[in-house]
Each structure stands twice: as C-alpha cells, then as structure tokens.
Amino acid sequence: MIQILGTAPLERGGELTVKVVEPPEPEYAEKLAHFLEHKGDASRRAIVARLNGKYADCCVDRYFVGELDGVIAGQLWYGYGRTRTGVANFGHVYTEPAHRGKGITSVLMRFFIQDFNAGPAKAALCGAGKPWVASIYLKHGFQTVRRGADCGDLALLKPIGAVTFADFERDYYATGAAAAVVAGTMAHRHDVDKLLAIAMKERGAATTRVAMAWPVRSFEDAIFRSEDGGGLVTALVAADDRVLGWAFVLNTGSPLEAMSKVLDYEVHPNYAGMADDLVAGTLRLAREQGLGQVYAFAPSSEEAKTAALRRCGFGEAARLGGYCGAGDLAILRHEP
C-alpha cells in the first residue's frame, strides 16, 4: 500500500511530498536500496525483507518517504507486531546528503507523530547514540529513558497512556500473568529487542552471553539464524500477547557442529520464577524438531541461570577457570 499523506514546504525552498509505504511493496525495496548502504548486513536484510512483505502477516511496517520532484530525499520507519501489546520500534531515519539542512526529517517526523497518535501503538522505542540526533527526536515528543540523559534509549508514549518509560514498563510487566512458550516470530521482535532489552539494562539485569552463545546479538539476529536453518527461537508469551522472556537453541559454529546447539535465555526480573518453564518449553520444542545435543554456558556470576538450567536437566560437562576474568565458566550439557 502506498498513500500520499500530503505536502509541506521546506526551509530552503521546494515542496516535499510525503507518502507512507506499507509492505509488501517490492518497488520501494529497490528504490530505498541506496539508503541502506550505510547499514550493517542485519539491518539491510531486515529492511529489504520487510519491504518485500516477508513479515507482513505478523508485522505492520510503515515507511514515511519524502520525495522532491519524484525522487526520494528522505525516509523514516516505525513498526510493530500484529499483537495487542502496542510496542513499536522506530528508526532508519535518513536524508540524502544532497538534501540535508532543508528540514526534511522534521517534516517526516510530524507526519509520523500524527500517524502514531492515530494508530494502535502505545509506545515507540529507539536509540540515539549522539545528543544532536536525540535532540531531533526529543523536540517531537520523545523522552530519554534515563532521566537527565541527553541521548541513549528514547521512548515516545501516546498522550493518553503512561507518562514515562518506567510507567509503561511497570504496566507491561505487571506480575501475575500466566504464560506459555511458543515459537518466536518477528512479531515478538519489537517487544524483545527494545522494550525487554531496555528494561533489563535499566534494572541492571542485562544477560551476559558468553562462549558459543555470544554471537547471538539480538532476537532479530536469532530469528535470522533460525530462518537460515540454525535452530529454534522461542518466546514466553502471556495470554494478552505480552512477551515476558525469550530463548534460543541455535548452532553458532561451523556446519560440522550442526547437531550441537547452544541454549540461552532471558526473562524479565518480574517473571524470573518462570525461567524453568521457559527453558523446559524451549527444550521440548527443540526435541520435537530433532535439534540434537544442547549445551549451555554459564559464568559463575549467573547463579540463578545456572540453577534454572540444572533444574531443567543440564549437567556440568566441563569447567573453565578464570574465563575472561569473569570467574569460572561452566559448560553444561542437557541430559534428557
């Protein structure tokens, strides 16, 4: 779907035509290709796949495109899963170098804000590594997650909902929900890679992945590895679609290690008591898929994780002393 939203004058002359593109739109996957040259491989893969409609069944992606005389001059994106959680991710803001300084991003931001306020998303989350970048978003209603910061994690909250990120996180992870372990999909990505990741960081509970689990950089990365035949990704999901934790069983090594998988997981501290359920459910799905021997790596600093793994049938296969200066590292093997 392509919809013309309107036009707006620019600061240095000219009129910007603003469109919103909602996949599948393969034509725009090609048109926006040159905007992806500065992106890493994972971001480029995600954008092209989304525009081609690969995740249209489980995700809503809205690309705001600004055109001058029919040529794309700038764009930004936000998207969310087809769930009831209301968690969106925002980003991929880019202006063609020849058109910078004309106020294109500000125009696109205004149209995006209108769309966000009228849509089902309750929070749009992003990161800005530099103060001057964050300042653009802050003047359009974003707020820093960490009070007093001038950049870092940012949140845009719908005016009728939570006032701060802390409020939104408290409501989202309210305790008492029952949950089930399901196969992870890209619909869960927005809730995991931003909301859960930020919440864990702010609570000082961010997961320490080590050894063979270390290469898995994010939920999205894990999904890509799973799509490429590397294994399985799961999510711990409440009845109202809230994602309380996630796990993976993946081969992160060579093809010769295809039947030797590594498991790791993270769960929000409010639901730490469900770690056993998450691990056990993930192992069950791994067995159903015939994924082979499963290992886990637990540094001595992760006592709670080690205990949960042991309760779910992992036994110590080896131990490395003084691993990277972080204490002992237990290599655990699942014993069905």
C-alpha positions as CSV (number, residue, x, y, z in Angstrom):
1,M,0.0,0.0,0.0
2,I,1.2,3.5,-0.9
3,Q,-0.7,6.5,0.4
4,I,0.1,10.2,-0.3
5,L,-0.2,11.9,3.1
6,G,0.3,15.5,1.9
7,T,2.9,18.1,1.0
8,A,4.9,20.6,3.1
9,P,7.3,23.5,2.2
10,L,10.9,23.1,3.1
11,E,13.2,25.5,4.9
12,R,15.4,26.3,1.9
13,G,12.7,26.2,-0.8
14,G,10.9,23.4,-2.5
15,E,7.9,21.3,-1.5
16,L,8.2,17.8,0.0
17,T,5.6,15.2,-1.0
18,V,5.2,12.7,1.9
19,K,4.0,9.2,1.4
20,V,3.6,6.2,3.7
21,V,4.6,2.9,2.3
22,E,3.2,-0.3,4.0
23,P,4.7,-3.6,2.7
24,P,4.5,-5.6,0.6
25,E,6.0,-3.0,-1.8
26,P,8.9,-4.6,-3.7
27,E,9.2,-1.5,-5.9
28,Y,10.2,0.6,-2.8
29,A,12.6,-2.1,-1.7
30,E,14.6,-1.3,-4.8
31,K,14.1,2.5,-4.6
32,L,15.3,2.6,-1.0
33,A,18.3,0.4,-1.7
34,H,20.8,3.3,-1.8
35,F,19.6,4.4,1.6
36,L,20.8,1.1,3.0
37,E,24.5,1.3,2.0
38,H,25.5,2.7,5.4
39,K,23.6,-0.1,7.3
40,G,25.0,-3.3,8.6
41,D,24.1,-6.6,7.0
42,A,21.4,-7.4,9.6
43,S,19.6,-4.1,9.2
44,R,19.8,-4.3,5.4
45,R,18.4,-7.8,5.4
46,A,15.6,-6.8,7.7
47,I,14.6,-3.7,5.7
48,V,14.6,-5.5,2.3
49,A,12.7,-8.4,3.7
50,R,10.1,-6.2,5.3
51,L,9.6,-4.1,2.2
52,N,9.2,-7.3,0.2
53,G,6.4,-8.3,2.5
54,K,8.2,-11.3,4.2
55,Y,6.8,-10.4,7.6
56,A,3.6,-8.7,6.5
57,D,1.5,-11.5,8.0
58,C,2.8,-10.8,11.5
59,C,4.1,-7.2,11.5
60,V,2.9,-3.8,10.5
61,D,5.7,-1.7,8.9
62,R,5.2,1.9,7.9
63,Y,7.9,3.7,5.9
64,F,7.4,7.5,5.7
65,V,9.1,8.7,2.5
66,G,9.7,12.3,1.4
67,E,10.1,13.0,-2.3
68,L,11.3,16.0,-4.1
69,D,10.3,16.1,-7.8
70,G,9.5,12.4,-7.7
71,V,12.9,11.5,-6.2
72,I,13.3,10.1,-2.7
73,A,15.1,12.6,-0.5
74,G,14.5,11.1,3.0
75,Q,12.7,8.4,4.9
76,L,12.0,7.0,8.4
77,W,10.2,3.9,9.7
78,Y,8.3,2.6,12.6
79,G,6.7,-0.9,13.0
80,Y,5.0,-3.2,15.5
81,G,3.9,-6.8,15.7
82,R,0.3,-7.7,14.9
83,T,-0.3,-8.3,18.6
84,R,-2.1,-6.4,21.4
85,T,0.9,-5.1,23.2
86,G,1.2,-1.7,21.4
87,V,5.0,-1.8,21.4
88,A,6.5,-0.2,18.3
89,N,10.1,0.3,17.2
90,F,11.2,3.5,15.4
91,G,14.3,4.3,13.3
92,H,16.1,4.1,10.0
93,V,15.9,7.9,9.7
94,Y,17.9,9.0,6.8
95,T,18.2,12.1,4.5
96,E,20.0,12.0,1.2
97,P,23.2,14.1,1.7
98,A,22.4,16.5,-1.1
99,H,19.1,17.5,0.7
100,R,20.3,17.8,4.3
101,G,19.7,21.1,6.1
102,K,16.2,21.5,4.4
103,G,14.2,20.3,7.4
104,I,13.1,17.0,5.7
105,T,13.4,14.9,8.8
106,S,11.3,17.4,10.8
107,V,8.5,17.2,8.1
108,L,8.6,13.4,8.2
109,M,8.5,13.4,12.0
110,R,5.4,15.5,12.0
111,F,3.6,13.1,9.7
112,F,4.9,10.1,11.7
113,I,3.7,11.6,15.0
114,Q,0.2,12.1,13.6
115,D,0.1,8.5,12.3
116,F,1.4,7.2,15.7
117,N,-1.2,9.1,17.7
118,A,-4.0,7.8,15.4
119,G,-2.8,4.2,15.4
120,P,-2.8,1.3,17.8
121,A,0.8,1.6,19.0
122,K,1.2,2.8,22.6
123,A,4.9,3.3,22.7
124,A,7.6,3.8,20.0
125,L,11.2,3.0,21.2
126,C,14.5,3.8,19.7
127,G,18.1,4.5,20.5
128,A,20.2,7.6,19.6
129,G,23.9,7.5,20.3
130,K,24.6,11.2,19.8
131,P,23.0,14.2,21.5
132,W,22.4,16.1,18.2
133,V,20.5,13.1,16.9
134,A,18.5,12.7,20.1
135,S,17.6,16.4,20.1
136,I,15.7,16.0,16.8
137,Y,13.5,13.3,18.3
138,L,13.2,15.0,21.7
139,K,11.7,18.1,20.2
140,H,9.0,16.0,18.6
141,G,7.9,14.3,21.9
142,F,10.3,11.5,22.6
143,Q,11.8,11.4,26.0
144,T,15.0,9.8,27.3
145,V,14.5,6.6,29.2
146,R,17.2,7.5,31.7
147,R,16.3,10.8,33.4
148,G,18.8,13.6,32.8
149,A,20.5,11.8,29.8
150,D,20.9,13.7,26.5
151,C,20.9,10.6,24.3
152,G,20.7,6.8,24.6
153,D,17.4,4.9,24.7
154,L,14.3,7.0,23.9
155,A,10.6,6.5,24.1
156,L,7.6,8.1,22.5
157,L,4.4,7.5,24.5
158,K,0.9,8.0,23.5
159,P,-0.5,11.1,25.3
160,I,-3.5,9.1,26.8
161,G,-1.2,6.4,28.3
162,A,1.8,6.1,30.5
163,V,3.7,9.3,31.3
164,T,7.2,7.8,31.4
165,F,9.0,4.7,30.2
166,A,9.2,3.5,33.8
167,D,5.4,3.7,34.0
168,F,5.0,1.8,30.7
169,E,7.4,-0.9,31.7
170,R,5.7,-1.3,35.1
171,D,2.3,-1.8,33.5
172,Y,3.6,-4.1,30.7
173,Y,5.4,-6.4,33.2
174,A,2.8,-6.3,35.9
175,T,3.0,-9.6,37.7
176,G,0.5,-12.4,38.0
177,A,0.1,-13.4,34.3
178,A,0.2,-17.0,33.1
179,A,2.3,-17.6,30.1
180,A,3.2,-20.2,27.5
181,V,6.3,-21.0,25.5
182,V,5.7,-20.6,21.8
183,A,7.9,-20.5,18.6
184,G,9.3,-17.0,18.3
185,T,8.4,-14.9,15.3
186,M,9.3,-11.4,14.0
187,A,6.1,-10.2,15.7
188,H,7.8,-10.6,19.0
189,R,10.9,-8.7,17.9
190,H,9.7,-5.2,18.8
191,D,8.8,-6.2,22.4
192,V,12.1,-8.1,22.9
193,D,14.8,-6.1,21.2
194,K,13.7,-2.8,22.5
195,L,11.3,-3.0,25.4
196,L,12.8,-6.0,27.2
197,A,16.4,-5.1,26.3
198,I,16.0,-1.5,27.7
199,A,14.1,-2.8,30.8
200,M,16.9,-5.3,31.6
201,K,19.5,-2.7,31.1
202,E,17.8,-0.2,33.3
203,R,17.3,-2.8,36.1
204,G,21.0,-3.9,35.9
205,A,19.8,-7.4,34.8
206,A,21.1,-7.5,31.2
207,T,22.0,-11.0,30.1
208,T,25.7,-11.9,29.8
209,R,26.1,-14.2,26.8
210,V,29.4,-15.9,26.6
211,A,31.3,-18.6,24.6
212,M,29.1,-20.1,21.9
213,A,26.1,-18.0,22.9
214,W,27.9,-14.8,22.4
215,P,27.4,-14.4,18.6
216,V,23.6,-14.1,19.0
217,R,23.4,-10.3,19.3
218,S,19.6,-9.9,19.4
219,F,16.2,-11.5,19.0
220,E,16.1,-10.4,15.4
221,D,19.6,-12.0,14.8
222,A,18.3,-15.2,16.4
223,I,15.3,-15.2,14.1
224,F,17.6,-14.8,11.1
225,R,19.8,-17.7,12.2
226,S,16.7,-19.8,12.7
227,E,15.4,-18.9,9.2
228,D,18.8,-20.0,7.8
229,G,18.4,-23.4,9.4
230,G,20.4,-22.8,12.6
231,G,17.8,-23.9,15.1
232,L,14.9,-22.6,17.2
233,V,13.8,-19.3,18.8
234,T,11.1,-19.2,21.4
235,A,9.1,-16.6,23.4
236,L,7.4,-16.7,26.8
237,V,4.1,-15.1,26.0
238,A,1.2,-14.1,28.2
239,A,-2.4,-14.6,27.1
240,D,-2.6,-10.9,26.2
241,D,0.4,-11.2,23.9
242,R,3.0,-9.6,26.3
243,V,6.4,-11.1,25.8
244,L,7.9,-11.9,29.2
245,G,11.1,-13.6,28.0
246,W,12.7,-15.5,25.2
247,A,15.2,-18.2,24.4
248,F,17.1,-19.8,21.6
249,V,18.6,-23.2,20.7
250,L,21.0,-22.4,17.8
251,N,24.1,-23.6,16.1
252,T,26.5,-20.7,16.2
253,G,29.5,-22.6,15.0
254,S,30.6,-24.4,11.8
255,P,28.4,-26.8,9.7
256,L,30.3,-29.6,11.3
257,E,28.6,-28.6,14.6
258,A,25.1,-28.7,13.1
259,M,23.9,-31.2,15.7
260,S,25.4,-29.4,18.6
261,K,23.3,-26.5,19.7
262,V,23.7,-23.8,22.4
263,L,20.8,-22.6,24.5
264,D,20.5,-19.3,26.2
265,Y,17.6,-17.3,27.5
266,E,16.5,-14.1,29.3
267,V,13.3,-13.3,31.2
268,H,12.2,-10.1,32.8
269,P,13.0,-10.0,36.6
270,N,9.3,-9.8,37.5
271,Y,8.9,-13.2,35.9
272,A,12.2,-14.8,37.0
273,G,10.2,-17.6,38.6
274,M,9.1,-18.7,35.1
275,A,12.7,-19.3,33.9
276,D,12.3,-23.1,34.4
277,D,9.1,-23.0,32.3
278,L,10.9,-21.1,29.5
279,V,13.9,-23.4,29.4
280,A,11.8,-26.6,29.7
281,G,9.4,-25.4,27.0
282,T,12.2,-24.5,24.7
283,L,13.9,-27.9,25.2
284,R,10.6,-29.6,24.4
285,L,10.2,-27.8,21.1
286,A,13.9,-28.5,20.4
287,R,13.3,-32.2,20.9
288,E,10.3,-32.1,18.7
289,Q,12.4,-30.6,15.9
290,G,15.2,-33.1,16.4
291,L,17.8,-30.4,17.0
292,G,20.3,-32.7,18.6
293,Q,22.6,-32.2,21.6
294,V,22.0,-29.0,23.5
295,Y,24.7,-27.2,25.6
296,A,24.6,-24.0,27.7
297,F,27.4,-21.8,29.0
298,A,27.0,-20.2,32.5
299,P,29.6,-17.9,34.1
300,S,29.8,-18.2,37.9
301,S,28.2,-14.7,38.2
302,E,25.0,-16.1,36.7
303,E,24.0,-18.2,39.7
304,A,20.2,-18.0,39.1
305,K,20.6,-19.0,35.4
306,T,22.9,-21.9,36.3
307,A,20.4,-23.2,38.9
308,A,17.5,-23.0,36.4
309,L,19.5,-24.9,33.8
310,R,20.4,-27.6,36.3
311,R,16.7,-27.9,37.4
312,C,15.8,-28.5,33.7
313,G,18.2,-31.4,33.2
314,F,21.5,-29.8,32.4
315,G,24.6,-31.3,34.0
316,E,28.2,-30.0,34.1
317,A,30.3,-31.3,31.2
318,A,33.4,-29.2,31.8
319,R,34.6,-26.1,33.7
320,L,36.9,-23.3,32.6
321,G,38.7,-21.4,35.4
322,G,39.1,-17.7,35.2
323,Y,37.2,-17.3,32.0
324,C,37.9,-13.8,30.6
325,G,38.5,-12.6,34.1
326,A,34.8,-13.2,34.9
327,G,35.2,-16.2,37.2
328,D,34.6,-19.9,36.3
329,L,32.6,-20.8,33.2
330,A,30.5,-24.0,33.5
331,I,29.9,-25.8,30.2
332,L,26.5,-27.6,30.7
333,R,25.0,-30.4,28.6
334,H,21.4,-31.3,28.6
335,E,20.8,-34.8,29.9
336,P,17.2,-35.8,28.8
